[in-house]
């Protein structure tokens, strides 16, 4: 037995206002849900990404939050308004069965053809959420090594040492090496096999002291450079390994200064170079 409708519902139905009222209610609910989604996503990402916590770069986290919030908000709002369109069309008395079936087929075909794009977008979400790298970082993405100039949800733009700008889709990256997050510069000194090891180590210590005092390297050094010891012994050379704690992004500066000092030592005859330098 069907319950009798209230008098006000019957009155609206006689005036042909019931359907417009339902549509208005649906639209109002959609607007409210869109606003709620915006607020909830912002607060959720603020807590998840750790904005305002000690040791967290506010500018970088703010950029991550905006990118992720924009992507999630667009997705959820798109779902909400897609449902609204279906409900409104249904309220207008249109048979949506055929439209839904057609949209399902088209959506499946588009999803199959755009699976690589979806893969890139999902990978981009993880890149931003996990802060794997950001704008200004020096990274090795396997395909290219360089400085990140821009990150979108689908790809990263990286400029290499020769000035070439590469666009690398996130889904094509199997590994990420963030060089900027390394605080140690690893240095090598290749010497002729005939050179006495004690003399080589003594000269390497002197070069470390010169590196600490070098005006180009000193601003990015966080501590003294030290000789780690003999790293390799080959038929034609010995290889000494040295390390120096540096600021973020200071590794190449220290390496350039180190190569210049080593060249001076070779030129002055204090060190014997190998037959061919690496």
C-alpha positions in Angstrom: 0.0 0.0 0.0 1.4 3.3 -1.1 1.5 6.1 1.5 -0.6 9.1 0.6 1.5 12.2 -0.3 1.3 15.3 1.9 -1.0 18.1 0.9 1.9 20.5 0.1 3.5 17.9 -2.2 0.1 17.5 -4.1 -0.2 21.3 -4.3 3.3 21.6 -5.8 2.5 18.8 -8.2 -0.7 20.5 -9.4 1.3 23.7 -10.0 4.0 21.7 -11.9 6.6 23.0 -9.4 7.6 19.7 -7.9 10.2 18.8 -10.5 11.8 22.3 -10.5 12.0 22.1 -6.7 13.7 18.7 -6.8 16.2 20.0 -9.4 16.9 23.1 -7.2 17.4 20.9 -4.2 19.8 18.6 -6.1 21.8 21.6 -7.3 22.0 23.1 -3.9 23.2 19.8 -2.4 25.8 19.5 -5.1 27.1 23.1 -4.4 27.3 22.3 -0.7 29.1 19.0 -1.3 31.6 20.8 -3.6 32.4 23.3 -0.9 32.7 20.6 1.8 35.0 18.6 -0.5 37.2 21.7 -1.0 37.5 22.3 2.8 38.0 18.6 3.8 40.7 18.1 1.2 42.6 21.2 2.2 42.5 20.2 5.9 43.3 16.6 5.2 46.3 17.4 3.1 47.5 20.0 5.6 47.6 17.4 8.4 48.9 14.6 6.1 51.8 16.6 4.5 52.8 18.1 7.8 52.5 21.8 7.1 53.9 24.0 9.9 55.9 21.2 11.4 59.6 21.8 12.4 62.0 21.0 9.6 59.4 21.2 6.8 59.8 23.7 4.1 56.5 25.7 4.1 56.9 26.9 0.5 57.6 23.5 -0.9 54.8 21.9 1.1 52.4 24.6 0.0 53.1 23.8 -3.6 52.6 20.1 -3.0 49.3 20.8 -1.2 48.0 23.0 -4.0 48.9 20.4 -6.7 47.4 17.5 -4.8 44.3 19.5 -3.7 43.6 20.6 -7.2 43.8 17.1 -8.6 41.7 15.5 -5.9 39.2 18.4 -5.9 38.7 18.2 -9.6 38.2 14.5 -9.5 35.6 14.5 -6.7 33.8 17.5 -8.0 33.6 15.9 -11.4 32.0 12.8 -9.9 29.5 14.9 -7.9 28.4 17.0 -10.9 28.2 13.9 -13.2 25.7 12.4 -10.7 23.8 15.7 -10.7 23.5 15.7 -14.5 22.1 12.2 -14.4 19.6 13.0 -11.7 18.4 16.2 -13.3 18.0 14.6 -16.7 16.0 11.8 -15.0 13.8 14.4 -13.2 13.0 16.0 -16.6 11.5 12.7 -17.7 14.2 11.7 -20.1 15.0 8.0 -20.4 18.7 7.9 -19.4 19.2 4.1 -19.9 20.4 4.5 -23.5 22.6 7.4 -22.5 24.2 5.5 -19.7 24.9 2.5 -21.9 26.5 4.7 -24.5 28.5 6.6 -22.0 29.7 3.3 -20.5 31.0 2.0 -23.8 32.6 5.3 -24.7 34.1 5.6 -21.2 35.6 2.1 -21.4 37.1 2.9 -24.8 38.6 6.2 -23.6 39.9 4.5 -20.4 41.6 1.8 -22.4 43.2 4.3 -24.8 44.2 6.7 -22.0 45.6 4.1 -19.6 49.1 5.5 -19.9 47.8 9.0 -19.0 46.0 7.5 -16.0 49.2 5.7 -15.0 51.2 9.0 -15.2 48.6 10.8 -13.1 48.5 8.2 -10.4 52.3 8.2 -10.3 52.3 12.0 -10.1 50.1 11.8 -7.0 52.7 9.6 -5.3 55.6 11.8 -6.3 53.9 14.9 -4.7 52.5 13.1 -1.7 55.8 11.4 -0.8 57.9 14.5 -1.7 60.2 12.4 -3.9 61.5 15.6 -5.5 60.5 19.2 -6.0 61.2 22.3 -8.1 64.9 23.2 -7.9 66.1 19.7 -6.9 68.8 18.0 -8.9 67.5 14.5 -9.8 68.5 11.4 -11.7 65.3 9.9 -13.2 67.1 7.2 -15.2 66.3 8.9 -18.5 67.9 12.2 -17.7 69.8 14.0 -14.9 69.3 17.6 -14.2 67.5 20.4 -12.3 63.7 20.1 -11.9 62.1 23.3 -13.3 58.4 22.3 -13.1 56.2 19.5 -11.8 52.7 18.8 -13.0 50.4 15.9 -12.1 51.5 14.1 -15.3 55.2 14.9 -15.9 58.3 16.6 -14.6 60.3 19.1 -16.7 64.1 18.6 -16.1 66.9 20.7 -17.6 70.2 18.8 -18.0 73.7 20.2 -17.8 73.7 21.1 -21.5 70.6 23.2 -21.1 68.2 20.7 -22.8 64.7 20.7 -21.3 63.3 17.2 -20.9 59.7 16.3 -20.2 59.6 13.0 -18.3 56.1 11.4 -17.6 55.9 10.2 -14.0 54.7 6.7 -15.2 57.9 6.2 -17.2 60.2 6.7 -14.1 61.2 3.4 -12.5 63.6 5.0 -9.9 64.4 8.5 -8.6 67.7 9.6 -7.2 67.4 13.0 -5.5 70.9 14.4 -5.6 69.9 17.6 -3.8 69.0 15.6 -0.6 72.5 14.2 -0.4 74.7 16.1 2.1 78.0 14.5 1.2 80.3 15.1 -1.8 82.2 11.9 -2.8 85.5 12.8 -4.4 88.2 10.7 -6.2 91.8 11.1 -6.9 93.3 8.9 -9.6 97.1 8.5 -9.4 99.8 6.4 -11.2 100.3 2.9 -9.8 104.0 3.6 -9.3 103.4 6.4 -6.7 104.0 5.5 -3.1 100.7 5.2 -1.2 102.1 7.1 1.9 103.1 10.0 -0.3 99.7 9.9 -2.1 97.8 10.0 1.1 99.9 12.8 2.5 99.3 14.9 -0.6 95.6 14.0 -0.5 95.5 15.4 3.1 97.1 18.6 1.9 94.6 18.9 -0.9 91.8 18.4 1.6 93.1 21.3 3.7 93.4 23.4 0.5 89.8 22.6 -0.4 88.6 23.7 3.1 90.3 27.0 2.5 89.2 27.4 -1.1 87.0 30.6 -1.5 84.7 28.8 -4.0 84.1 25.7 -1.9 84.2 27.0 1.6 80.7 28.6 1.5 79.1 25.2 0.8 81.2 23.0 3.0 79.7 22.0 6.3 82.8 20.4 7.6 86.4 19.5 6.7 87.1 17.1 3.7 88.6 13.8 4.8 90.5 11.0 3.1 88.4 7.8 3.3 91.3 5.7 2.0 92.2 3.5 -0.9 89.1 2.9 -3.0 90.5 0.9 -5.9 93.7 -0.7 -7.1 94.1 -1.2 -10.8 96.8 -2.2 -13.2 97.7 1.3 -14.1 96.5 3.4 -11.2 95.4 3.7 -7.6 92.2 5.5 -6.7 91.8 7.4 -3.4 88.3 8.2 -2.1 87.6 11.4 -0.2 84.4 12.8 1.3 83.2 16.3 2.2 79.9 17.3 4.0 78.2 19.9 1.9 75.0 22.0 1.8 72.1 20.9 -0.4 73.1 21.6 -4.0 76.7 22.2 -3.2 78.2 19.0 -4.5 79.1 20.2 -7.9 80.7 23.3 -6.6 83.0 21.3 -4.3 83.8 18.8 -7.1 84.8 21.7 -9.5 87.1 23.2 -6.8 88.5 19.7 -6.1 89.3 19.1 -9.8 91.0 22.5 -10.0 93.2 21.8 -6.9 94.1 18.3 -8.2 95.1 19.7 -11.6 97.4 22.2 -9.8 99.1 19.3 -7.9 99.6 17.3 -11.1 101.0 20.4 -12.9 103.4 21.1 -10.0 104.6 17.5 -10.0 103.5 16.7 -6.4 101.2 14.0 -7.8 101.8 11.6 -10.6 98.8 11.2 -12.9 97.7 7.9 -14.3 98.3 7.1 -18.1 94.8 8.4 -18.9 92.7 10.4 -16.6 89.1 9.2 -16.1 
